[in-house]
């Protein structure tokens, strides 16, 4: 039996930002949201929660000198028999479909090569399933990303001949518009799919940044010289655009480390 002190030493330190009760409530909502989604049972699981450090190779079959460590939420087969990686994200809001998801590109590439090191073959896809941790609201079918203010709701009521004068709260107006089918229920799950046969670019970009990092570290170790500034691929994990900027420079055929002409 596990000692109580052992558990307490490793217990999560809850803060004012998120309490244990709030975290449980959000997880409960996320589970309900996911299970209520019609496409949530499309996967046939092969393995779950795989945490491994693996050697991997590039497209020429050369084994890379520094291994990768990764955690795969699930290796699964889709309805068409293709095998790939499914990664779950509990989110407040979905990724912007216009801006894209550079934050997932580098992770998709890492998952690709970790899978390759585990399975000895390439995966067909990586899917990021964003699951809302709050109850879904109502949105306009024609513009689901538009934030509906009270003025918008009243205008919609007037446009569709629905009286709104007796209702002062937004939830009441939304319920009225939803009953009239002007608004629709917001999806609770959003899927971002990377088909690797179509997205070789993110794999090449990852290999390039991997090569540059290894080269700089190797030069520093061999010759005791300071290496130049490296792009931090993990900046994008906190919403920054370093990965996106790095990729854009690569696409222009410019060496990000080459000094500009004076």
N, C-alpha and C positions, 0 to 999 in steps of 0.2 A: 504494500500500500504506500502511495506517495505521501511523504511527510507534509503537513500543513505549512510548515515554515518554508519548505522548498517551493511550494506553490506561491506563497505570498511574496517571496523574493523575486519571482519572475512574473508577478501579476502586472497587468497593464496599469499604467498611471493615468487615470482619467482626468481630464481637465474641464475647465468651464466651457470650452468650445464644444466638446462632445462628452457627454456623460455615458456611463454604462447603459442606463435605461434608454437613452436616445439612440445609441448605437444598435441596441437590440431591436428597437422599434423600426429603425431604418432597414436593418437586415431582414426583418420579417416582411416589411413592405416590398423590398427588392425581390424576395423569394416568391411572394404572391404575384408580383408583376411579371416575373419571368415565367412562372408556371401557367399564367393566364394567357401568355402569348401563343398564338396558334402554331408558330414555327419552332417552339422551344424543344420539341421532341424529335427533331429531324436528324439528330446525331446518333450514331452507333458508337459508344465509347470503346476504345481499345486500351488506353491507359490514362490514369489521372494523377495529378500532383507529382510529376516527375522532376526531381531536382538532381542534376548531374553536371559534372565538369567533363567536357569531351574534347577530343582532338577532331579537327575538321579539315576539309581540303577546299581549294579554290576550284574554278571551272576547268582548269587544266589537270586537276587531280593531284596537285602538289599539297602535301600536308603542311598546314600553317604552324609556325613555331610556338605560338602562345595559345593554349586551349581556351575554350569559352565555357563559362558557367551560366546555366540558365534554368528556369523553372517553367515547365509546361503545364498549364492548367489541365488540359486534356488533349490527348491524341484521339481523333475520331474519324469515322467514315461518314460521308454525306449520302444523300439519297441516290446519287449517281455512282456510288462505289469509289469515290476518290478519297484518299486519306490525307489529313492535314492536322493543323493545330487550331484549337479553340481557346481563346483567352477571354476571361470575364472581367468587366469593369463596372463597378458600382458607381454611378454618376449622379450629379445634381441636374445636369443638362446634357443633351446630346452634342456631339461634335458638329461644328458648322459644316454643312454639306458643300458650301461654296468655297470656303477657305481650305477644305480638305483636312487631313489629319497627319501632318508631318510628325507629330508625336508618336504615331504608331508605325511609321515607316521603318525607323531604325530597329524598333522592337520586332517587327515582322521579319527583318533580315536576320537578327540574332536568333530568333526562334527557328528560322529556316536552317541555319547552320548547326544549331544544337540538335535539331531533329535529324539532320544528315549524319552527325556524329553518332547518334544513338542507333539509327535504323540502317545506316549504310546506303541510303538513297535519299532523293530529294522529296520533300512534301509537295503536295499539289496546291495547297492553299494555307493561308492563316486568316482566321476570322476573329475580330474583336467584337464581342457582344456587350454593348453598353446597356446596362439595366438601371432604370430610374429607382432611386431610393426613397422617392415620395410618390404619393398617389397621383396618377395621371390626371391632368386637367382637360380643358376643352380648347380647341384651336380651330382656326379657319382652314377648311380643306384646301382652298386655293392658295393660302399663304401660311403654312403651319408654323413658320419661324417668327411671324409678326406678333409682338407682344401687345395684347389687347388691353387698352386702358379703358376707364369708365366711359370716356367720351366716344371711343370706338364702339363699345357695346351699345350705348344709347343710339348712336347713328345706325348701327345694324338693325336695332329694333324698329327704328323709324322707317328704314328702307324696306323692311319686310312686313310693315304694318302691324307691328307688335307693340302694344302699349307698355311703357316702362316707368311712367310717373310714380307708381306705387312702390317701385323697387329702388332702394338706395344702395344696396350692397352688390359688389361685382358678382359674387357667387349666385345671387338671385337672378341677375341679368343673364349670366352664362347658362344657368339651368333653363331659363325661359327660351333662350336661343337654341340650346341643345334639343329641347323638346320639339321645337319647330324645325330641327335638322339643319339649322343654319351653321351651327358649330358641330364638330365631331370630336369624339374622344381621342386624346393624344395617345400615340403609341407608347408602350411602356418599355419596349426593347428596340434598340437600333443596332444594325449589323454593318460593320465595315469589313469588306472582303478583299483580300489580296490574292489573286491568282498568279502564282509565281511564273507561270509560262508567259504571262502578259506583263509582269512587272520585274523583269530581269534588271531594270535600272536601279532599283533600291538595293539589290544584292551587290551589283558592281560598286555602287556608292559606298556601301558598308565595307567591302573589301578594300577600297581605296583608303578610307579613313583608318581602317585597321592597319594597313601597310604603313601608312605615315606615322602612326603612333608607335608601332614596333620599331621602325627605322630610327625615329628620334630617340627612343629609349636605348636602343642598341648603340647608337653613336655616342650618347652621353656616357654609357657604361664603359665603352672601350677606350674613349679618348678623354674622358673627364672634361667635356666641354658642355656649356649650357645649351640646351636645345631650345629652338624657337617656340613661340607660343603655339599651342595646339588647340584645335577646336574642341570644345567639350560637348560630346554627343549627348550627355545627360542634362544639359541645360534645357533641352526641349521637353524633358520630363516635367519641368516646372513651368511650362508655358512659354519659354523663350524660343527664339527662331534660329539658333546657331546651326542646327542641322539643315534647316531649309536654306539658309544663306550659303552654307558650305556646298550644298548640292547645286544651287543655282550657279555658283562660281565654277564648279566642275563642268557643268553643262555648257558654259561659255568657253571652255578650253583654257582657262586661266589657272595657274598654280597659285593657290591661296597664300603660299609662303614666299612667293617671289616678290622682291621689292619692286614697287612701281617705278617707272623711269623718271629721272629727275629732269 
